[in-house]
Amino acid sequence: MKADRLMSVLLLLQARGQVTERELAEQLEVSQRTIHRDLESLSAARIPVSAIRGAQGGWQLEKGWRTHVPGLDEAELNALLMAQPRGLGNARLAAAAQSALNKLMAAMPEPMKAQAAHLQQRLHVDPTGWRDTGEDLSMLAAVQDAVARDRKLTFDYTKADGEQSSRTVDPLGLVSKGLTWYLVARTAKGMRTFRVSRMKRVAVLAVGFERPARFDLVSHWQASTAELNSRRAGYRVILSLTEDAARRVQTWCVTKPLAARKAEAGRVMLQVDFDNDREARFIVLGFGSAVRVVEPESLRQGIEDEARVVAGVARRD
């Protein structure tokens, strides 16, 4: 839209001081003729933009025409830039965060802007990691829309153990934990938490809902995670894992290295807390020979029985 493009042109002029029509056209992916008309539109709207003739020319804003940012001290500026807009694994959110940072940068006084540029030259944040997290965030935008507008949400959901169901919920909030996004929602059976990457066929309904008057997302999340950790401690196992499998399990579960327990070469010993034996069996079987159950005996026996059943089916096939 033209209004969005005009705002982008204005922000780029504020951020860079002097810009050529060619640079603006390349940045905004439009023709130089379109940029020229945009600059004339800004001038007609009494925005103090002016053309500088010559080989080193371009366009610039009148000095001092900018909004100053009050109350942003050096520590706050450094913290903001060190955080960097990463979008937590989502390209759309990362772009929006970068746009917001650009607007803030454009409004900074010159000394603070120079300091920010100094730090940005010395900092790069790569949120992708060495391994793909496997998080499918294609449904995040729709979930975010429902949360923002207090609209009911319907979706298909797959639990960690593979169980599938259809849900219709009142979406109350989104929580990002590392690179993983969770939806906190009210259901017919009470409050529930859903992992966004396990949601499919998401649809925002036209029907709204009344938000609980005293609901606090931060307090609810802290209480629910404390309860989850408490439940997980109820089914604790000891596993012998390859180093790669150990790293992956540590990203999914509450674990504790057991350095005192001797492991085979190339393997590590971990204490792992699961919700229940069903979840433990599902995850351990998924790793195959990369994971061996040391304790408890009941889980090890269950895994062996399941492996024999699978081997028998494979022979019959």
Steps between C-alpha positions, in 0.01 A plus 500: 500500500618854422454622857725221633759577233499871579558420865786268404658773284473746787655257749788422267569872457498544877726202557759573227495877472549509122379238252485482121186411310676190372581381852141555611367319193723198561416491870124516443500296177323761284604718204698822538209683337271373778749618764523841333119535517507388865755766588293764324196380698692541826604848399141588409396381846744758646754243611834688471671277241738658252702389200878541491638539149829368367692173485481457876138612516185337619215588732510599864277615783543840656739470795325478834173373344460187703333374812732457795480195719460603866640307790716250307833483680822325397425178690152476346639562151763230540244252633266572208770448238644192670155340491472558122170435320507128437128420476567176686523287191224671298596710195187715518552589865871562440419744219246683717748519788771634269258762367420612855871526582560704185230746606655534842846546353371770268359697793816493711709813559822506295744407783290199600451397137879499452543286809234257373670473161833436678352204690309358203827473307629273775197276552322235296232263629438179305189337654496192274743284696704215352201267482147556378270527802219337304258770609228557238382857564281533190191525724646763733364804314141373517535413869646842570206663320246310712682592822521867404131528409354271772347266240431130548745269328451155351780262393616141473758403761753217528639415843858385558383138507326531162142530625296734277188703574308810390478792743301822533643731765508852641861612429624705794869545429818395320822400675839459333742265675828493314403449135174326593161674510210395722135603504332532840126454452175435685318183395181327608715295741694794642828673420732321257833570328558412134825492306450711187719275283256212564197698381353451151197633311480806724197724448411824678126506564275805476374427851668691780530408868518680831847495646527397869517821701785391728700287259873579502703320233836518678363370830309221327805390300724494807246295696432255217869441425570442869217244508632335182849467644352352814306240300801416289699423812240228563640281219875523508722276291873452440610467139823418321511708180729586214627856523274616216191337651585654839512851351161450339338358813637790705312746275168320560509376859616591849832317536795467734845369395622208710876536485542253786331223300747335263390486136640324195737687271315757290193490725375706794276424796200726562226514758186597307160605638195403292132569554422127512624160381302531176690813399832342602430189293398708196815717504747222580365275224535788255876513557558129437843372599622854577323478838507218757294489818708443815221559754224418578485131417127522411568752223795302366289186487216686330737636234643152435152349468397773256817447294429126474147571378631740235767250390236227470279713282796589279586129448140418403502782245 
